[in-house]
Amino acid sequence: MLNTTIQAVMAGSVVWVIELYASEDLNLEVLCNGFLVGLVSSTGGCDAVELKYSFVIGIVAGCIYKCFSFAVSWMEVDDPLDAFSVHGGGGLWALVSTGMFHPDGMISGQYSII
């Protein structure tokens, strides 16, 4: 439960700061989507990821959401709720981050690359 909460708060905070810096407009929809992308990105390894990696997963999830949101608007895709950016970007990052930060994964596991 704590991993999920930390990832949602970190993703929402990062998205909020990026949005404030980029447009100087505080948009509640963007903040809610930031929280949602944090929740989506936590689903892959929420039961196994260590607490210290939850901060990293949440921060990267917020950045990925903003990148996907920019790409979708740049391609002029009709996605008024940013559903693809939240679920597509967050789900993709959930797959990658679980493989990286799982106790048997690439970073902290027995066969770690770092």
N, C-alpha and C positions, 0 to 999 in steps of 0.2 A: 504494500500500500504506500509506503513512504517513497519508494522508487518512482512510482507513477506520479505522485504529487510533485516531487522535485522536478521531474522531467517536464511536466505541464507548466509549472511556474517558471522554469528557466526558459523554455521555448516562448512562452507568452511575454516574458520580460525582454528577451532578445528582439522579438518581432516588434514590440512596442518601441524600443529604443531605435531600431532601424527605421521604423515608420516616422518617428518624431524627427530624426535626423534628416531623412530623405524628403519629407513633404511638410514638416512643421505643422502637421494637422493630426490631432489625436482622434483616431477612429476606433470606436468600440468594436466594430465588426472585425477589424484586423486583430485586435487583442483577443477576441474570442476564438478566432481561427488559429492564433498562436497557441492558445491553451489546448485546442483540439489537436493540432499537429503534435504537440508534446504527448498527449494521451495516446494518439495513434502510434507514435514511434516507441512508446513504452510497452506495447502489447507483445512484442516479439520475445523479450527476455526479462520481463518484469519480475519473475520469480527467481531468477538466477543471477542477474547482474549485480555487482557490488555497488554500494551506495556512492562511492567516489566517482564511478563511471556514469552515474545518473545525471550528474551535472553536465558532463561532456555531451551525452546523448541529447539532452534537452537543448543545449546551446546550438549544436549542429542542426537539430531539427528545426529550430527557428530560422536559421540561415537558409536551410534547404527550402523551407516554405516560401521565403521571400524570393529566392531564385526561381522556383517553379511558378510562383504568382507572376513575376515579371515576364517569364518566358511565355506563359499562357496569354497574357495581355499583349505581348509583342506580336505573337502569332495571330492575334485577333480572334481567338476562340471564344465562343459565347459561354462563359462560365461565371455567372454573376455572384455566386456564393464561394468561389474558389474551392469547390469540392475536389477537383482533381489535384490542386496544389496541396490540400490538407491530406487527403487519403492516398493519393498516388505518391507524392513526395514523402509523406510520413511513413507510409507502408514500405516504400523502397528503403528508406533509412532504417526502419525496424529490422528488415532482413539483413542489411549490412552490419548494423550495430550489434545485433545478436551474435553474429559470427565473430565479430571483433572482440566484444567485451564479455562474452560468456566465460565462466571459469575454465572451460575447456577450449576457449577460443584462441584467436590469433595473438592477443595482447597479453592476457594473464594466464593462459593455459599451459599445459605441459609442453606443447609444441609451439611456444610463442616465437614470433619473429622479432620481437624487440628484446 
